[in-house]
Amino acid sequence: LCVSSDDFKATYSMTCHLIKQGHKEIGFIKGHKDHGATQHRLDGYLDALSDNNIEIKQDNITEGDFSFDSGEIAAKQLLKKGASKISLKPPTKESALITKL
């Protein structure tokens, strides 16, 4: 039995959902650089912003490693930059999109 998910599509869809809710400043916490899902998720996030004519700001992208601790640290960094909401991508709360109002 092999279970997989489409990380690009899931992140693209969630980012578009946040955009439809009126969010324009959406942060992204990357996973570990050597994990295959990291680039697919980042690409989904970037494509969703681009497809919706939203400027990609490197300040809204921060590093993580899929651990709870790194997710918490990264979320706090984005919150300090002005984020007001955190949207968690299932199934791990360590992977998050951050929205700024």
C-alpha positions in Angstrom: 0.0 0.0 0.0 1.4 3.4 -1.0 -0.2 6.6 0.2 1.0 9.9 -1.3 -0.3 13.4 -1.7 0.2 16.1 -4.3 2.2 18.7 -2.2 2.2 21.2 -5.1 -1.6 21.0 -5.6 -2.4 21.1 -1.9 -0.3 24.1 -1.2 -1.4 25.9 -4.4 -5.1 25.3 -3.4 -4.6 26.4 0.2 -2.8 29.6 -0.9 -5.5 30.4 -3.4 -8.1 29.9 -0.7 -6.4 32.4 1.5 -6.2 34.8 -1.4 -9.9 34.4 -2.1 -10.5 35.3 1.6 -8.8 38.7 0.9 -5.3 38.0 2.1 -2.5 39.5 0.1 0.5 39.0 2.4 0.9 35.3 2.8 4.0 33.9 4.4 5.4 30.4 3.9 7.5 28.2 6.1 9.7 26.0 4.1 10.5 22.4 5.2 13.9 20.8 5.3 15.9 21.6 2.2 16.6 17.9 1.5 13.0 16.8 1.8 11.3 16.2 -1.6 8.0 17.9 -0.5 9.7 21.2 0.3 10.3 22.4 -3.2 6.9 21.1 -4.4 5.1 23.0 -1.6 7.2 26.2 -2.2 6.4 26.0 -6.0 2.7 25.7 -5.2 2.8 28.7 -3.0 4.8 30.8 -5.5 2.6 29.8 -8.5 -0.6 30.6 -6.6 0.8 34.1 -5.8 1.9 34.6 -9.3 -1.3 33.4 -10.9 -3.2 35.8 -8.7 -0.9 38.8 -9.5 0.4 39.0 -6.0 4.0 40.2 -5.5 6.3 37.5 -4.2 8.2 38.9 -1.2 11.2 37.0 0.0 10.6 38.4 3.5 7.4 36.3 3.6 9.3 33.1 3.1 11.3 31.6 6.0 13.1 28.4 6.8 11.9 25.4 8.8 12.7 21.7 8.9 9.2 20.1 9.5 9.8 19.8 13.2 7.4 21.4 15.7 10.1 23.5 17.2 11.3 24.9 13.9 7.6 25.6 12.9 7.1 27.5 16.1 10.2 29.6 15.7 9.5 30.4 12.0 5.9 31.3 12.8 7.1 33.7 15.6 9.5 35.3 13.1 6.7 35.9 10.6 4.4 37.2 13.4 7.1 39.7 14.4 7.1 40.9 10.8 3.4 41.7 11.1 1.6 38.4 10.4 -1.8 38.3 12.2 -3.1 34.8 11.3 -1.6 31.4 10.9 -3.2 28.8 8.5 -2.0 25.3 9.2 -1.6 22.9 6.3 -2.7 19.4 7.4 -1.5 16.9 8.3 1.3 18.6 10.1 1.0 21.8 12.0 4.7 22.4 11.4 4.0 23.3 7.8 2.2 26.6 7.8 1.2 29.4 5.6 1.1 32.7 7.5 -1.3 35.5 6.5 -0.9 39.2 7.2 -4.0 41.4 7.3 
